[in-house]
Amino acid sequence: MEYDFARALDETSSLNLCFEVLGGRRCSDHGPAWGAGFFFIASNVVLEATTVRSSGGNPLREDTIMARLLILLILFLVAATMSTIGCTSCSAIHSTLQQNGPSYFPYVHQRYDMRDTKTGLLTHFECTPTTQVGQYEGELMFCRVWKDDISAYWNPGYNASSTWVIKRNPDDSWSALAFVSSNSIPILGHSNYAEVISGPACNHPYLAVASPSLVGHTLPATVNYQFYTTLSYGPFTQEPFDTYSGPWTSKIRWEYVSTPVYSGRALVLEQLEGCNQQEINEPNVEACPHEIDYFAPNIGLVRIDSVWENLVIDRIPLIN
C-alpha cells in the first residue's frame, strides 16, 4: 500500500492557508495549525509502516520512512515560520507576485474630477500619499472628497464633504481606517463627526480599493464603527458618542468600461454595506448602500456606480 500524500494534505485543512494564496485565492479567515497537520501526516506514515508489517506485506524500508519524515519536517518548519507571520504573510506573497504589474491605485498625488452622467454635476477628489495621519501610520493615502452642488455625489441632498485615511494592504489592496465627515447625514444629531473603522484584517473590512489577487471572490466582513465629535484622526481621548457593527461585503471582478479618460478592462470592486444575504444576492439591490467602483491600470478610480442612489459618475479630464 502506497501512502497518499496528497490526500493527507487535503485532509489537513490548515495547510491550505497559504497554498490557496499561491493559487490566487485570499487568505483563510482561520489561524493556521501547522503542528497538528504535521503530526497528522507523520503519524499516518508510521501507522502505514506498522499496518503493512502486521499484515504480512512488504514493510516500508526504514530509510524510506526516515526520508519521508525528513521531508515532512522541512515542510513543517517552513509552514511554522509562515504561521508566525499569519495572514499578512499570505498577502505579502500576493504583493511579491504582482510587484511588476500595473497599479490600480497609484501611490502618488492624485487630483481629479468626476461628473454625474445624468446631471453633469461634479464631485472633486484629491489624494495625497503620506506615512502618518493622526494616530495612523504606514503607507497611507489622505483623501478629500467634496462637491459644489448639494445634489451631487456623495450623499445627494446634503452639503457633504469628507476626508479619508486609507492604508495599503500587503496584497496591494487598500482599506479605509477612518474618515471625517462634515454636513453629512446626522448620526444621533451630529452631522460633523469622525468615524473610526476596524475589523479582522484578513477579511478586508471596508475595502476601498481591491487588488487583482482578489478577483473572483466575494469577501464577507464585519465592520466595527466608532463615532467621535472631534473632527480629527486621533488619538482619541474621549468616549465615542455612538458605536455600530455591521456586515460589509466586497465582490471583485474584471469588467470592461468606457469613460472619458479610459476605455478597457477595469478592476471592479462592488461593495454592499449592511445588506442581508438576500440583498447581497440581488444584482441591482437598492435597499441598502450599494456601490460599484471601477479602477483602471496605472490611473486609479474612473467610475462610481452608486446603485442605491441611482447615479453614475465618470472621471473626466481635470477642469480646475
C-alpha positions in Angstrom: 0.0 0.0 0.0 1.4 3.4 -1.0 0.7 6.4 1.2 -1.4 9.0 -0.4 0.5 12.1 0.5 -1.8 14.5 -1.5 -4.9 13.2 0.3 -3.3 13.8 3.6 -2.6 17.4 2.7 -6.2 17.9 1.6 -7.4 16.5 4.9 -5.2 18.8 6.8 -7.2 22.0 6.1 -4.8 24.3 7.9 -2.2 23.6 5.2 -4.5 25.1 2.6 -4.0 28.6 4.1 -1.1 29.8 2.0 -1.4 27.2 -0.8 -4.7 29.0 -1.6 -2.8 32.3 -1.8 -0.3 30.9 -4.3 -3.3 29.7 -6.4 -4.7 33.3 -6.4 -7.2 32.9 -3.6 -7.4 35.0 -0.5 -6.1 34.2 3.0 -8.2 31.9 5.1 -10.0 33.6 8.0 -8.8 30.9 10.3 -5.5 30.7 12.0 -3.1 28.0 10.8 -2.5 24.9 12.8 0.7 23.7 11.2 1.9 21.5 14.1 -1.3 19.5 14.1 -1.1 19.0 10.4 2.5 17.8 10.5 1.9 15.2 13.2 -1.3 14.0 11.5 0.7 13.2 8.3 3.7 11.8 10.3 1.6 9.5 12.3 -0.1 8.2 9.2 3.3 7.4 7.7 4.3 5.4 10.8 0.9 3.8 11.0 1.1 2.7 7.4 4.5 1.0 8.1 3.1 -0.8 11.1 0.0 -1.9 9.3 1.9 -3.3 6.4 4.3 -5.1 8.6 1.5 -6.7 10.7 -0.5 -7.7 7.7 2.4 -9.7 6.3 3.1 -7.4 3.4 6.4 -5.9 2.4 7.2 -3.4 5.1 8.4 0.1 4.2 12.2 0.3 4.4 13.4 2.2 7.3 15.4 4.7 5.2 12.2 5.4 3.2 10.3 6.2 6.3 13.1 8.4 7.5 13.3 10.2 4.2 9.5 10.9 4.2 9.7 12.2 7.8 12.6 14.5 7.0 10.6 16.0 4.1 7.7 16.5 6.4 9.9 18.1 9.0 11.2 20.6 6.4 7.6 21.4 5.4 6.6 21.8 9.0 9.5 24.3 9.7 8.7 26.4 6.7 5.0 26.4 7.5 5.5 27.2 11.1 7.6 30.2 10.1 4.9 31.5 7.9 2.2 30.9 10.6 4.0 33.2 13.0 3.5 36.0 10.5 -0.1 35.0 10.0 -2.4 36.1 7.2 -0.2 39.1 6.4 2.5 36.7 5.1 0.0 35.3 2.7 -0.9 38.7 1.4 2.8 39.5 1.1 3.0 36.6 -1.4 0.3 38.4 -3.4 2.3 41.6 -3.4 5.5 39.9 -4.4 3.8 38.0 -7.3 2.3 41.3 -8.6 5.1 43.8 -7.9 5.8 44.1 -11.7 2.1 44.5 -12.6 0.1 47.7 -13.0 -1.1 49.7 -10.1 -4.9 50.2 -9.8 -4.4 53.0 -7.2 -1.1 54.6 -7.8 0.8 55.8 -4.7 1.2 59.3 -6.0 -0.6 62.6 -5.5 -4.0 62.4 -7.3 -6.3 65.2 -8.1 -9.3 64.6 -10.4 -13.0 65.4 -11.0 -15.9 63.0 -11.6 -19.1 64.1 -13.4 -22.6 62.8 -13.0 -23.6 61.2 -16.3 -27.2 62.5 -16.0 -26.9 65.9 -14.4 -23.3 66.9 -15.2 -22.7 67.8 -11.6 -19.1 67.5 -10.4 -17.5 65.8 -7.4 -13.9 66.6 -6.7 -11.3 64.1 -5.4 -7.7 64.7 -4.1 -5.5 62.0 -2.5 -2.0 62.7 -1.1 0.4 59.9 -0.1 1.7 60.1 3.4 3.1 57.9 6.2 1.2 59.4 9.2 -2.2 61.0 9.8 -3.2 61.4 13.5 -2.8 58.1 15.2 -2.4 56.2 11.9 1.0 55.2 10.4 2.1 53.2 7.4 1.7 53.5 3.7 -1.3 55.8 3.8 -3.4 58.0 1.4 -5.1 61.0 2.8 -8.1 61.6 0.5 -10.5 64.6 0.3 -13.9 64.4 -1.4 -16.1 67.5 -1.9 -18.7 68.9 -4.2 -20.1 72.3 -5.4 -23.8 71.3 -5.6 -25.9 69.8 -2.9 -27.4 67.3 -5.3 -24.1 65.8 -6.4 -22.4 62.6 -5.2 -21.8 61.8 -2.4 -24.8 61.9 -0.1 -27.0 63.9 -2.6 -29.3 66.2 -0.7 -26.6 67.1 1.9 -23.7 69.5 1.5 -21.5 66.7 2.4 -17.7 66.7 2.3 -15.3 64.2 3.8 -11.6 63.3 4.3 -10.4 59.7 4.4 -7.4 57.8 5.6 -6.9 54.6 3.7 -4.0 52.2 4.1 -2.3 49.9 1.6 -2.5 46.2 2.5 0.3 43.8 1.7 -1.6 42.4 -1.3 -1.8 45.9 -2.8 -5.4 46.4 -1.9 -6.4 49.4 0.2 -8.7 49.5 3.3 -10.3 52.6 4.9 -9.2 53.2 8.5 -11.2 56.4 9.3 -13.0 59.4 7.8 -14.1 62.8 9.0 -17.5 63.9 7.6 -18.9 67.4 7.5 -22.5 68.5 6.9 -23.5 64.8 6.3 -26.4 62.7 7.3 -26.8 63.3 11.0 -25.9 60.5 13.4 -27.6 60.9 16.8 -27.9 64.6 16.0 -24.3 65.1 14.9 -23.7 66.0 11.2 -20.0 66.6 11.8 -18.0 63.7 13.2 -15.0 61.4 12.9 -15.7 57.8 12.2 -13.1 55.1 13.1 -13.3 51.8 11.2 -11.9 48.4 12.2 -12.3 44.7 11.7 -10.3 41.5 11.1 -7.5 42.4 8.7 -7.8 39.1 6.7 -11.4 39.8 6.0 -10.5 43.1 4.3 -13.0 45.2 6.2 -14.2 48.4 4.4 -12.2 47.6 1.3 -11.6 50.8 -0.6 -9.5 49.5 -3.5 -9.2 45.8 -4.5 -6.2 44.1 -5.9 -6.1 41.7 -8.9 -5.3 38.8 -6.5 -8.8 39.1 -5.1 -10.6 38.8 -8.4 -13.3 36.2 -8.4 -14.0 36.4 -4.7 -16.8 37.6 -2.5 -15.4 38.8 0.8 -17.8 39.0 3.7 -16.6 41.0 6.7 -18.0 42.6 9.9 -17.0 46.2 10.2 -16.9 48.0 13.6 -17.6 51.7 13.7 -16.9 54.3 16.4 -18.2 57.9 16.1 -16.5 60.9 17.8 -17.5 64.5 17.9 -13.9 65.7 17.3 -13.0 66.4 13.7 -9.6 64.8 13.9 -7.8 61.5 13.3 -6.8 60.9 16.9 -5.5 59.8 19.1 -9.0 59.9 20.7 -9.2 60.6 24.4 -13.0 60.8 24.7 -15.5 58.1 24.5 -17.4 57.6 21.2 -20.9 59.1 21.1 -22.1 56.0 19.2 -20.9 52.6 18.0 -22.1 50.2 15.4 -21.1 46.8 13.9 -22.5 45.6 10.6 -21.8 43.5 7.6 -19.6 44.7 4.7 -19.4 42.6 1.6 -17.0 43.1 -1.3 -17.2 41.4 -4.7 -14.2 41.7 -7.0 -14.1 41.0 -10.7 -12.9 42.3 -14.1 -15.2 44.3 -16.4 -14.8 46.4 -19.5 -15.6 50.1 -19.0 -15.7 53.2 -21.2 -15.2 56.6 -19.6 -13.8 60.0 -20.9 -10.4 59.2 -19.5 -10.1 55.4 -20.0 -11.7 52.6 -22.0 -10.7 49.0 -21.5 -10.6 46.3 -18.8 -11.1 47.6 -15.3 -10.7 46.2 -11.8 -14.2 46.3 -10.3 -15.0 46.5 -6.6 -18.6 46.1 -5.7 -19.5 47.0 -2.2 -22.6 46.3 -0.1 -22.9 47.8 3.4 -25.3 46.5 6.0 -27.1 44.3 3.4 -28.6 40.9 4.3 -27.9 37.8 2.4 -30.9 38.0 0.1 -30.0 41.6 -0.8 -26.3 40.6 -1.4 -27.5 38.0 -4.0 -29.6 40.6 -5.9 -27.7 42.1 -8.8 -29.1 45.6 -8.6 -30.2 45.9 -5.0 -31.1 49.5 -3.9 -32.5 48.7 -0.5 -29.1 49.1 1.2 -25.9 51.1 0.5 -24.6 49.5 -2.8 -21.8 50.9 -4.9 -19.6 49.6 -7.7 -16.2 51.2 -8.3 -14.1 50.8 -11.4 -10.3 51.2 -11.4 -8.1 51.5 -14.4 -4.4 50.3 -14.6 -1.9 53.0 -13.6 -4.8 55.6 -13.4 -7.0 54.7 -10.5 -10.7 55.3 -10.0 -12.5 56.1 -13.2 -16.2 55.3 -12.5 -18.5 55.1 -9.5 -21.9 53.5 -10.0 -23.9 54.3 -6.8 -26.6 51.8 -7.4 -28.7 52.6 -4.4 -28.7 56.3 -5.2 -29.4 55.7 -8.9 -26.4 57.8 -10.1 -23.2 57.2 -12.0 -20.2 59.5 -12.1 -17.3 59.2 -14.5 -13.8 60.6 -14.2 -13.1 63.4 -16.6 -10.0 65.4 -17.6 -9.3 67.8 -14.8 -11.1 71.1 -15.2 -9.5 73.2 -12.5 
